[in-house]
Amino acid sequence: MPKVVVDRKRCKGCERCIVACPQQVLTMSKEFNEKGYPFARPEFQPRCIGCRLCAITCPDVAIEVFVHGTMYQFFPY
C-alpha cells in the first residue's frame, strides 16, 4: 500500500496537494508548524493509489510518496 509522508517543517499550507489528489487523501491540519502555517496531512491513507500527484504539485517539496513494487513514470525521457 502506498504511503504519503508530509514534512511539516517545509509545508506552507498552499493546499495545492489537496486539490491535486484524485482520491482526497490529504486534508489541512488544524495545528501549525514552526513557521506558523497550517500543514497538509494524510488523513485517509488507505485511499492512496500512489499516483504522486500531490508530491509533483508541491512547490516546497514537502511531500514524499512511498510505493512498494510499483514505479509510475510520468514523463517519458
ChimeraX commands (.cxc) that place a marker at each C-alpha (Angstrom):
marker #1 position 0.00,0.00,0.00 radius 0.5
marker #1 position 1.35,3.48,-0.85 radius 0.5
marker #1 position 2.30,5.80,1.99 radius 0.5
marker #1 position 2.21,9.61,1.89 radius 0.5
marker #1 position 4.65,11.47,4.15 radius 0.5
marker #1 position 4.42,15.25,4.62 radius 0.5
marker #1 position 7.34,17.22,6.05 radius 0.5
marker #1 position 5.60,19.62,8.46 radius 0.5
marker #1 position 8.57,21.96,8.60 radius 0.5
marker #1 position 8.56,22.59,4.83 radius 0.5
marker #1 position 4.81,22.78,4.20 radius 0.5
marker #1 position 3.43,26.31,3.84 radius 0.5
marker #1 position -0.24,25.34,3.60 radius 0.5
marker #1 position -0.84,26.29,-0.05 radius 0.5
marker #1 position -3.32,23.38,-0.42 radius 0.5
marker #1 position -2.18,22.53,-3.97 radius 0.5
marker #1 position -1.65,18.91,-2.95 radius 0.5
marker #1 position -5.20,18.66,-1.65 radius 0.5
marker #1 position -6.61,19.92,-4.95 radius 0.5
marker #1 position -4.32,17.64,-7.00 radius 0.5
marker #1 position -5.16,14.41,-5.16 radius 0.5
marker #1 position -7.78,12.40,-7.09 radius 0.5
marker #1 position -8.56,10.26,-4.02 radius 0.5
marker #1 position -8.81,13.11,-1.48 radius 0.5
marker #1 position -6.20,11.56,0.81 radius 0.5
marker #1 position -4.85,14.82,2.24 radius 0.5
marker #1 position -6.50,17.40,4.48 radius 0.5
marker #1 position -5.26,20.53,6.22 radius 0.5
marker #1 position -4.23,20.19,9.85 radius 0.5
marker #1 position -5.73,22.43,12.49 radius 0.5
marker #1 position -2.27,22.68,14.06 radius 0.5
marker #1 position 0.51,25.00,12.91 radius 0.5
marker #1 position 4.13,24.23,12.10 radius 0.5
marker #1 position 7.17,26.11,13.42 radius 0.5
marker #1 position 6.76,28.83,10.77 radius 0.5
marker #1 position 3.13,29.46,11.71 radius 0.5
marker #1 position 1.50,27.75,8.71 radius 0.5
marker #1 position -1.16,25.06,8.80 radius 0.5
marker #1 position 0.20,21.97,7.07 radius 0.5
marker #1 position -1.22,19.19,4.94 radius 0.5
marker #1 position -1.57,15.77,6.49 radius 0.5
marker #1 position -2.65,12.39,5.13 radius 0.5
marker #1 position -5.98,11.61,6.76 radius 0.5
marker #1 position -7.28,8.83,4.52 radius 0.5
marker #1 position -4.09,6.85,3.85 radius 0.5
marker #1 position -5.83,3.63,2.60 radius 0.5
marker #1 position -7.35,5.58,-0.32 radius 0.5
marker #1 position -3.91,6.44,-1.76 radius 0.5
marker #1 position -3.22,4.89,-5.18 radius 0.5
marker #1 position 0.40,6.06,-5.34 radius 0.5
marker #1 position -0.01,8.46,-8.28 radius 0.5
marker #1 position 2.34,11.01,-6.65 radius 0.5
marker #1 position 0.37,13.99,-7.98 radius 0.5
marker #1 position 0.50,15.57,-4.52 radius 0.5
marker #1 position 4.30,15.37,-4.47 radius 0.5
marker #1 position 4.61,16.68,-8.03 radius 0.5
marker #1 position 2.43,19.74,-7.39 radius 0.5
marker #1 position 4.05,20.67,-4.07 radius 0.5
marker #1 position 6.16,23.82,-4.64 radius 0.5
marker #1 position 8.03,23.30,-1.36 radius 0.5
marker #1 position 8.98,19.64,-1.98 radius 0.5
marker #1 position 7.36,18.76,1.33 radius 0.5
marker #1 position 5.66,15.53,0.23 radius 0.5
marker #1 position 7.07,12.08,-0.45 radius 0.5
marker #1 position 5.06,9.08,-1.62 radius 0.5
marker #1 position 6.46,5.64,-0.97 radius 0.5
marker #1 position 5.10,2.90,-3.23 radius 0.5
marker #1 position 6.25,-0.67,-2.84 radius 0.5
marker #1 position 6.74,-2.62,-6.04 radius 0.5
marker #1 position 5.28,-0.12,-8.50 radius 0.5
marker #1 position 7.04,2.83,-10.08 radius 0.5
marker #1 position 4.99,5.23,-12.12 radius 0.5
marker #1 position 6.75,7.08,-14.89 radius 0.5
marker #1 position 5.01,10.34,-15.68 radius 0.5
marker #1 position 7.42,11.74,-18.22 radius 0.5
marker #1 position 8.98,9.60,-20.95 radius 0.5
marker #1 position 12.62,10.59,-21.34 radius 0.5
marker link #1:1,2 radius 0.2
marker link #1:2,3 radius 0.2
marker link #1:3,4 radius 0.2
marker link #1:4,5 radius 0.2
marker link #1:5,6 radius 0.2
marker link #1:6,7 radius 0.2
marker link #1:7,8 radius 0.2
marker link #1:8,9 radius 0.2
marker link #1:9,10 radius 0.2
marker link #1:10,11 radius 0.2
marker link #1:11,12 radius 0.2
marker link #1:12,13 radius 0.2
marker link #1:13,14 radius 0.2
marker link #1:14,15 radius 0.2
marker link #1:15,16 radius 0.2
marker link #1:16,17 radius 0.2
marker link #1:17,18 radius 0.2
marker link #1:18,19 radius 0.2
marker link #1:19,20 radius 0.2
marker link #1:20,21 radius 0.2
marker link #1:21,22 radius 0.2
marker link #1:22,23 radius 0.2
marker link #1:23,24 radius 0.2
marker link #1:24,25 radius 0.2
marker link #1:25,26 radius 0.2
marker link #1:26,27 radius 0.2
marker link #1:27,28 radius 0.2
marker link #1:28,29 radius 0.2
marker link #1:29,30 radius 0.2
marker link #1:30,31 radius 0.2
marker link #1:31,32 radius 0.2
marker link #1:32,33 radius 0.2
marker link #1:33,34 radius 0.2
marker link #1:34,35 radius 0.2
marker link #1:35,36 radius 0.2
marker link #1:36,37 radius 0.2
marker link #1:37,38 radius 0.2
marker link #1:38,39 radius 0.2
marker link #1:39,40 radius 0.2
marker link #1:40,41 radius 0.2
marker link #1:41,42 radius 0.2
marker link #1:42,43 radius 0.2
marker link #1:43,44 radius 0.2
marker link #1:44,45 radius 0.2
marker link #1:45,46 radius 0.2
marker link #1:46,47 radius 0.2
marker link #1:47,48 radius 0.2
marker link #1:48,49 radius 0.2
marker link #1:49,50 radius 0.2
marker link #1:50,51 radius 0.2
marker link #1:51,52 radius 0.2
marker link #1:52,53 radius 0.2
marker link #1:53,54 radius 0.2
marker link #1:54,55 radius 0.2
marker link #1:55,56 radius 0.2
marker link #1:56,57 radius 0.2
marker link #1:57,58 radius 0.2
marker link #1:58,59 radius 0.2
marker link #1:59,60 radius 0.2
marker link #1:60,61 radius 0.2
marker link #1:61,62 radius 0.2
marker link #1:62,63 radius 0.2
marker link #1:63,64 radius 0.2
marker link #1:64,65 radius 0.2
marker link #1:65,66 radius 0.2
marker link #1:66,67 radius 0.2
marker link #1:67,68 radius 0.2
marker link #1:68,69 radius 0.2
marker link #1:69,70 radius 0.2
marker link #1:70,71 radius 0.2
marker link #1:71,72 radius 0.2
marker link #1:72,73 radius 0.2
marker link #1:73,74 radius 0.2
marker link #1:74,75 radius 0.2
marker link #1:75,76 radius 0.2
marker link #1:76,77 radius 0.2
view
